[in-house]
Amino acid sequence: MSFRLWLGRDYPRWRRLGLLGAVLWAVAVPASAQEGAYAAPAPPIAALSAVLMNPASGEVIYAKEPRLRLPPASTTKVLTALVALERLDLNARVPVSPQAASAPPSRIGLRPGEMAMTQDLLYGLMLKSGNDAAETLAEAAGGSVPGFAELMNVKAAQIGARESHFMNPHGLPNDDHYTTAYDLALIFRQAMLHPVFADIVRTRSADLRIESGRGGYGDWRMVPVQTHNRLLMSYDGTLGGKTGFTFKARRCFVGEVDRGGVRLIVAILNSPSSVTLWQDARKLLDYGFARYGLAPAPAVPIPAAPAADDDEPVMVQRTHAPAVARMTPAVAVRAPVSAKPTPVVAQAPTKSKAAPVAVAAAKAPAKGKAVPVVVAAAKAPAKGKAAPVAVAAAKAPVVVARADKTVDKRAPTKISRAEVSSAKPGKPVKRRT
């Protein structure tokens, strides 16, 4: 019996109307539900720039200033890891140069002359965000930090991150070192296709084997590292990510989450604080999954960062000048020429003269020359008595620079690439949770 005959004159009219209504309802309700899932307004976020991307299709679900060029801080290390993975053997033993060991914080604590496997350095790079690990990998893969930066820029262009430019492997401040939220999402999307990278960024903690470089192979130490990605402990389905922070870049993050077979990448640049960073990340992910009809995960409090390690240590200058001596009022005098500090005796003041002063003795200058020193007024001595004064060396003033003004002016050190060693002592012992 055909459908037309079934709905013919012999079929009761009220049943025909009911059947037609059921068909229309079956079509209309899912469509309206789907429309409702997409109708949710985009959430307000505190970050200056952000992108939410579906890595499977490349679709951008949310964007706020996606092409704005901003400093990426340590999210730079995503590209560093990707280039290193493509050019180095995971089991190659890589030497640590004095240049790399002296990189500004944060560090995993590498020392000049030590050696570590590429795989261990990558864990230190992505979990602890070690700048010393970044430079060690850069020297092994590119011969020097500038040489490795060229490889980074070539790889970024291949990925399609054409609004980015990199000057170093760690993200230390540099006016010519920048990326965009969109480019950062593209870079992380490419990196997650590498199984070793995906395994590293979803690891919460690991123990790194660092060889002394002296004596036999058995002379080594273990260095524990932990991730800075707090979404791993608080947001269900998190596959991994990388944080970043400098005063100039503020809080940054890029990561990927899976829910119900749908994956989303969130890239955030210049969020004002650690609190707003993780709030921004969760808002954007909840918004994205809701668009696919996936309910947000139950809220889990974001674990607080340790007091001494708020996401990433602040990058600071490595050298400091001595502090300025504070004495008032300051008067310039000439110190006597002598090979040793010499006490100076001042005459008791008269009514028309100022009170004697306490003088700090400076180191004796070259013969025949006088040295100005800083002095301060002292209480007048008893009438008729001379007042001895102590002389001390004036200290040089200190210049304190903000962390975001750090400029790495160290001369590049060229070393051989990772082929430096072909020995494969075996896979390092790691503790992962």
C-alpha positions, 0 to 999 in steps of 0.5 A: 500500500502506497503512502498516498493511498494510506493517506487517502479518503478512506483514512480518518481525517483526524489521524491524517492531521495528527500524523502530519503534525507529528512529522512537522514537529519531528523536523522543527524541534531539532532544528530549533534546538540546534539554532538555540545552541548557536544563539548563545552570546559570546562571553566577555573576556579580560584578555586583549586577544583570544581565539577559539578554534576547531582544529579538525576543520580550522573553523574559528568559533570565537575571535577577539583581536585575532590578528593583533601582534603581541609578545607571546612570552613562553608560549613561544616554546610550543614552536621551539619544541616542534622544531626541535622534535623535527630536527633532533633524535630523542635519545641524543645526548645534548651538551649544555653550554655556558651560554645556555646555562646562564639563561635568565629564569625560569630554569630547570637548573642546567650547569655548564658541561652537563648533558641531557637527552633531547627528550628530557630537555623537552619535558623541562621546556614544556613543563617547567618552562626552562629557558636553559633547556630552550637554549640548549635545544636551540644550540643543538638544532640550529647551531646557535640561538639566532640560527635556531630563530631562523628555523622557527620563522621558516616553520611558522611560515610553513604552518601559515602563521605569517603574522609572527616573528621569533627572535629566540626559543624562549620568549624573553622580551624583544621588540621583534619577537611577536605573534597573534592569537590566531597564529598561536592556535595554528602553531599549537594545532600543528604541534599536537599532531606530533605524538611525542609533543602531545604526550609531553603536554598532557604530563603533570610531572616528570623526573629529568636525568641530567648527566654531569658530563664528567667521568662515567655515565653513572654520574648523574642527578634527577631534576623533578619538574611540574606543569604550570597548566592548571586546566589539567587538574581542573577542566575535564578533557584537557589534552595539554597546553603551555602558559607564558608570562612576562610583565610586557606580555602579561598572562598567556596560554594556549591549549587543547581540550576534548569533549564528546569527540569534539576538540577545541584549541584556545589561545589567549594573549595578554590577560591581566592576571593569573585569575582572569587567564583561567577564567577566560580559558574556561569561559571560551571553552564552555562557549565553544562546546555549547555551540556543538550541543555539549553541556559545560563540564561541572565546575571544578575549582582551579587549583591555586599556584604555589606561592613561590611559583605563580605559573612562571617565575618572573624573568630578571636581570642576572647582574646587579650593582651595589645598593646606594648608600643613603646619608643626609645631608650629602657633601662632597669632600676630598679624602687624604691620599693614603695606602690605607683607610685613615681616620680624619679628625675635625676641629671643634666648630666655632659659633660661625662654623657648621658642625663637623661631619661623619665621613666614610673612608674610600679606598686609597686612589692613585698617588697624587689624586683625591677621591670625592666621597659621600658624607653626612652631618653628625652631631657637634662634639662637646665644646673644646674637643675634636670630633673623630670621623669615620671614613668609608668607601662610597658605593656605586649606584644601582640601576634597577630594570623592569623584567619586561625590559630585559634584553639578552645581550649575550654573545651567541655560542655556536656548538655542533648540532645534535649529531654530536653524540650518537650514543643511545644509553636508553630511555630516561626514567620518568615519573608521570601522573 
